[in-house]
Amino acid sequence: MTSKPLLRLALGLLISLTNAVDAVAVDGPAKQLFGGQTLPTVGKAQSVGFYAKGCLAGGVALPTDGPTWQVMRLSRNRRWGNPYMIRLIERLSRDAAVKANWNGLLIGDISQPRGGPMITGHASHQIGLDADIWLTPMPKRRFTDQERETVSATSMLKGDTLYVDPQKWTASRTALLKTAATYPEVERIFVHPGIKKQLCDTVQGDRSWLAKVRPYWGHFYHFHIRIKCQPGSPNCTPQQPTGNDDGCGKPLAWWFTDEPWRKAPPPKKPVKPKVMMLSALPKQCAQVLEAPGPKSVEEVTYGVRGKAAQPASVGNPPASVAEPDDEEVPDNLPVQGQ
């Protein structure tokens, strides 16, 4: 007769194996799981995890058209964000019209409906606190849906160089970046090194806002706004503050050496690409995937039918932790200077 201790041991092993099978069954490539979501979760908005390793609950959509903005590349379905991010975009579009003489913003990628890794394009933009804005002003007419898919943004660089074309760069573009950088909730603004150099060489008077403007690969046709972790998101992982240095010294000079643009030698052996699995994200992200969604996009579009009321105020973010400036993969356009 089998003893009770052996039965308990066998039962314990069976339960462990069952749990392991269940865990494997729900796991999978995170970019496929999140990229397949077409609507957000309903309920309280929360940014979960880090900008390049997390997800978004309770996201809201930026309306495709506003008085001072238009959303581009609608087929990507990446006009979703934390309500604080969406509110900031709308605010910037209005302020830029007054302070930068900017006709209107053309909005690129923000986040997917539930955030998370994207199938193409970005490493960040995962928690609804990042947004791409073109350096091409909005025209006086509305683009058709087809034009929003095919119209190209204008590179600010001179040919195949690292330097801004003085025939393209304008004072209004400088004023646009300054307007965005002076918002206290903005953590960083990523631009091409050539644009950062243009600002360093030309900005007079108050230069404190330049500390937030960071040089990074790509970003010669758009700039990338990143805001701090916002109230109501206790599981959001903040980034290390930029500090007060204007960033116009040695760190910028490095971008104009050969080192950043030197191609890495091919590996001696084939390297299997690393795939981020759902299990690698914060545990709350599995719940975000399973949470119920709304009945329609209109219910979760910012400012439509009273949904997603504006946050009353912007509080201080949690204490920062050291994290790399993980940003994004260049999106469909080559990096100049390679």
Secondary structure, DSSP 8 states (H G I E B T S, - for coil): ---HHHHHHHHHHHHHHHHHHHHHHH--BHHHHHHT--S---SS-EEEEETTEEEEES-EE--SEETTEEE--GGG---EE-HHHHHHHHHHHHHHHHHS----EEE---B-TT-S--SSS-SS--SS-EEEEESS---SS---HHHHHH------BSSSSSSB-TTT--HHHHHHHHHHHTSTTEEEEEE-HHHHHHHHHH--S--GGGGGEEE-SS-SSEEEEEE---TT-TTB-------S--S-SHHHHHTTSSGGG------SS-------BGGGS-THHHHHHHS---S-SGGGBTTSTT-S---S-------------------SS--TT-
